[in-house]
Structures are given as structure tokens and as C-alpha cells.
Amino acid sequence: MASSQAQRESPPKDAPFITPLLFPTPRGWVDVVMGDFDQFLLDHAAAEKKASGMAVSMLSHYPDRPELVEAMADLAVEELSHYREVVKWIHQRGQRTAPDQKDPYVGRFRKSIRDGKEVYLLDRLLTAGIIEARGAERFALVAEALASGPLHKFYRAIARSEERHFELFYGLAERYFPEDVVAERWQELLEDEAAIVRSLPLRAALH
């Protein structure tokens, strides 16, 4: 994946989604989500809130990297706007938001991040990109499962946003590290992520 992809124009709304993932989400996950969609919405809201917080954390930790700071500031705002929209859907369905729960997928994947100033940054960018890629894939699956209407359009748009986000993180990694180093570590982390997804039980949650 070239870094220029991070700046590409938005694809047509009916274009296939880009995914680098090595292990596709099982169809059974969609069935579980659609069987308890209110719970999925609660988890989705929490995920968007955490993503916004992660972006703020990144810009706070790397003030000496202006491209990263600007990108993460924009991302934090976008993710929080997604949170606001999901909260509206939750309230429209007569539900209320709930306390955040630990995400077993993210918790395990973060263990792949290495210690050391430079490799930590590289791994943090790439794991974030892969998490966004998984979100893009799964939101697209949710959109396909929903009947045509506002909620379907919302999840289609959210999937496109996540697709742009994983390209953004990969592009930032290429800005700060050699392309061959990024590509090699990307593949290693994709393999780690695939193993995690294979091993986790299916839940009415994003991960």
C-alpha cells in the first residue's frame, strides 16, 4: 500500500471496500450482531469514544511531529462526531448509553506493540490502522445486513470513514519510517491480528 493512497479521493459509494485483513470476519458474527443490535450500538458508541481518546493521546505524546498532530486532531473530532451520531440512534431506539467495557480484541492486540521509542511509534500507528481496517470490514457487513434506509446509509458511511482511517495510519507510518520496514512490520501485525480474531468468541460487539 503506498502512502499516496491515504490521500486518495473518496471512492464511489458502491465501490468495493479495501481490506488488507488476512482473516475475514465469519458470517456468524453478523448473525450475532443482528440478533442483539441494541447491544451492538452500545459497543459501537464506546468504540468511537475510545478512538477519539486514542487520537488525542497520540497528538499529546508526539507534539514534535506536526503532520501527526494535525491528522490526529482531525481524527479525534471525526470519531467524536461518530460517537454523537451513534448516541442519537441509541436514544431513538429507547436505549441509554452504558459504562464502557474492556475490549478483549484491542487488549490482546496491544500486546503486539514493542517497547522502544521508535518501534513503539511504528507499532502504535500500524496496530491502529489494522483496528480501523477491521472496523471498516465489519461496519460494511452490518450495512449489508440492514434494510435500505437511514441506518443502512449511516453504516455504509461509517465503513468508508474507517477505510480512510486505516490508510491514514499507514501513510503516517510511511512518513516516519522506511517503506520496507513498514511493509514488513505491517504483515507481521496482520498475522497477529488474524490469530486473535480467529480465537475470540463472536459477540454483539464491534470486536
Phi and psi in degrees as a GROMACS rama.xvg file:
@    title "Ramachandran Plot"
@    xaxis  label "Phi"
@    yaxis  label "Psi"
@TYPE xy
-85.0812  150.961  ALA-2
-64.124  -25.6645  SER-3
-62.9201  -20.7138  SER-4
-64.0171  -27.5284  GLN-5
-64.9405  -20.2142  ALA-6
-106.08  7.63922  GLN-7
-66.3648  158.607  ARG-8
-70.1075  156.62  GLU-9
-63.3498  134.718  SER-10
-73.6344  163.22  PRO-11
-55.2453  148.85  PRO-12
-63.3  -21.6991  LYS-13
-99.937  8.28759  ASP-14
-71.2098  149.911  ALA-15
-65.8488  151.823  PRO-16
-80.3884  143.886  PHE-17
-84.5101  133.337  ILE-18
-144.177  130.53  THR-19
-92.1848  -1.1265  PRO-20
-63.4042  144.318  LEU-21
-91.4179  -19.1831  LEU-22
-128.17  108.998  PHE-23
-66.6344  145.155  PRO-24
-61.2265  131.282  THR-25
-63.6431  147.967  PRO-26
-59.9241  -30.0598  ARG-27
-60.5784  -26.4475  GLY-28
-62.7601  -42.1322  TRP-29
-61.3776  -42.5287  VAL-30
-61.3025  -41.5768  ASP-31
-64.125  -43.6308  VAL-32
-63.1423  -46.9874  VAL-33
-69.0264  -22.0235  MET-34
-77.358  -16.4969  GLY-35
-147.011  63.5109  ASP-36
-67.7147  -31.8345  PHE-37
-61.9783  -41.3918  ASP-38
-65.3861  -39.1783  GLN-39
-61.1371  -42.0723  PHE-40
-60.8299  -40.4613  LEU-41
-61.9573  -43.1775  LEU-42
-68.6022  -38.4585  ASP-43
-60.3846  -44.726  HIS-44
-58.7991  -45.4428  ALA-45
-62.0304  -38.8567  ALA-46
-64.53  -40.8452  ALA-47
-66.1064  -40.4431  GLU-48
-63.2148  -43.967  LYS-49
-65.398  -37.1129  LYS-50
-64.369  -39.256  ALA-51
-63.7531  -43.0912  SER-52
-64.0318  -37.5677  GLY-53
-62.3466  -41.757  MET-54
-63.5435  -40.7699  ALA-55
-64.2931  -40.1313  VAL-56
-61.4538  -41.7922  SER-57
-62.8378  -47.1081  MET-58
-68.586  -27.3578  LEU-59
-72.5643  -35.191  SER-60
-81.5643  -20.4667  HIS-61
-128.047  58.5704  TYR-62
-67.4569  -14.526  PRO-63
-85.4039  2.30248  ASP-64
-119.779  88.9886  ARG-65
-60.0005  -35.6339  PRO-66
-64.0764  -40.8506  GLU-67
-66.5825  -43.4882  LEU-68
-59.4483  -46.8829  VAL-69
-64.359  -43.439  GLU-70
-64.0082  -42.3221  ALA-71
-71.9398  -31.6501  MET-72
-63.4758  -44.8129  ALA-73
-63.9088  -41.6853  ASP-74
-65.3189  -41.2713  LEU-75
-59.146  -42.4155  ALA-76
-65.6417  -43.8593  VAL-77
-64.3028  -44.7638  GLU-78
-64.6122  -37.4939  GLU-79
-68.9698  -33.4642  LEU-80
-65.6739  -36.0216  SER-81
-64.1462  -42.0293  HIS-82
-56.8803  -45.72  TYR-83
-59.8731  -41.7653  ARG-84
-67.6335  -40.4148  GLU-85
-65.4992  -39.0471  VAL-86
-59.4326  -38.6432  VAL-87
-61.3428  -42.856  LYS-88
-64.1554  -40.3276  TRP-89
-59.7714  -46.6534  ILE-90
-67.8619  -37.3381  HIS-91
-61.8565  -29.039  GLN-92
-90.9223  10.7488  ARG-93
77.894  17.8762  GLY-94
-106.209  172.712  GLN-95
-129.003  152.237  ARG-96
-65.4414  160.11  THR-97
-130.285  163.685  ALA-98
-57.5494  145.557  PRO-99
-64.1496  145.755  ASP-100
-112.152  152.632  GLN-101
-65.4617  141.559  LYS-102
-98.7208  107.692  ASP-103
-62.9164  -33.2319  PRO-104
-64.9976  -52.1501  TYR-105
-64.6189  -41.7884  VAL-106
-58.5217  -43.2741  GLY-107
-72.9666  -38.422  ARG-108
-67.0894  -34.4051  PHE-109
-63.1746  -21.577  ARG-110
-67.7582  -15.374  LYS-111
-77.9195  -13.1594  SER-112
-74.6408  127.384  ILE-113
-85.6895  155.984  ARG-114
-80.5303  156.6  ASP-115
115.587  132.994  GLY-116
-52.6368  -52.1119  LYS-117
-77.0486  -47.0819  GLU-118
-67.5042  -28.005  VAL-119
-64.1214  -44.2672  TYR-120
-63.2062  -46.122  LEU-121
-57.741  -49.0226  LEU-122
-67.0597  -34.3923  ASP-123
-65.9687  -41.9383  ARG-124
-64.7552  -44.8563  LEU-125
-73.5689  -38.532  LEU-126
-64.2645  -39.2684  THR-127
-61.4525  -40.8782  ALA-128
-63.5159  -40.9257  GLY-129
-69.4142  -38.1291  ILE-130
-61.651  -40.1214  ILE-131
-66.3926  -37.7526  GLU-132
-63.5898  -40.0785  ALA-133
-64.8947  -39.1037  ARG-134
-62.482  -42.4011  GLY-135
-59.9263  -45.681  ALA-136
-61.4256  -44.8288  GLU-137
-76.4986  -35.4744  ARG-138
-65.5155  -35.1142  PHE-139
-64.3316  -39.4494  ALA-140
-64.2766  -40.1361  LEU-141
-62.8372  -44.3079  VAL-142
-58.7491  -42.3347  ALA-143
-63.0371  -32.4511  GLU-144
-81.475  -18.7196  ALA-145
-85.7401  147.673  LEU-146
-66.2134  153.444  ALA-147
-57.5638  133.982  SER-148
156.465  -172.503  GLY-149
-59.0368  -39.5177  PRO-150
-68.8522  -38.4258  LEU-151
-60.0132  -46.8458  HIS-152
-63.3707  -38.1938  LYS-153
-60.9202  -48.129  PHE-154
-72.137  -29.2931  TYR-155
-64.1455  -43.1488  ARG-156
-67.1794  -40.0676  ALA-157
-63.114  -40.1887  ILE-158
-60.7454  -42.2463  ALA-159
-62.9538  -39.1319  ARG-160
-61.9287  -45.7918  SER-161
-63.4378  -35.229  GLU-162
-61.4389  -44.6007  GLU-163
-63.9365  -36.6178  ARG-164
-66.704  -40.728  HIS-165
-67.5717  -33.1292  PHE-166
-68.7099  -35.0662  GLU-167
-60.9798  -48.3513  LEU-168
-64.6752  -39.8685  PHE-169
-65.4891  -40.9874  TYR-170
-62.9743  -38.845  GLY-171
-65.1239  -39.7301  LEU-172
-60.4391  -42.4068  ALA-173
-67.8699  -26.4995  GLU-174
-67.3502  -35.8451  ARG-175
-101.979  -12.393  TYR-176
-137.205  155.42  PHE-177
-59.148  144.612  PRO-178
-58.3747  -40.3523  GLU-179
-68.3676  -34.997  ASP-180
-65.6441  -43.4244  VAL-181
-62.9602  -46.9415  VAL-182
-62.6922  -41.5591  ALA-183
-66.106  -44.7153  GLU-184
-70.1547  -35.5677  ARG-185
-55.9202  -46.6552  TRP-186
-64.0235  -42.1571  GLN-187
-60.9019  -43.221  GLU-188
-71.9284  -33.3746  LEU-189
-61.8129  -38.2367  LEU-190
-67.6471  -41.2101  GLU-191
-59.632  -45.8722  ASP-192
-64.1613  -41.2404  GLU-193
-61.0057  -41.6324  ALA-194
-64.1781  -37.9573  ALA-195
-65.2771  -47.0933  ILE-196
-63.6591  -39.4059  VAL-197
-59.1678  -34.5524  ARG-198
-89.2029  -16.1887  SER-199
-85.2368  145.284  LEU-200
-69.8775  155.349  PRO-201
-78.8065  131.881  LEU-202
-133.447  160.892  ARG-203
-79.9895  64.2845  ALA-204
-150.334  161.064  ALA-205
-61.662  -37.9766  LEU-206
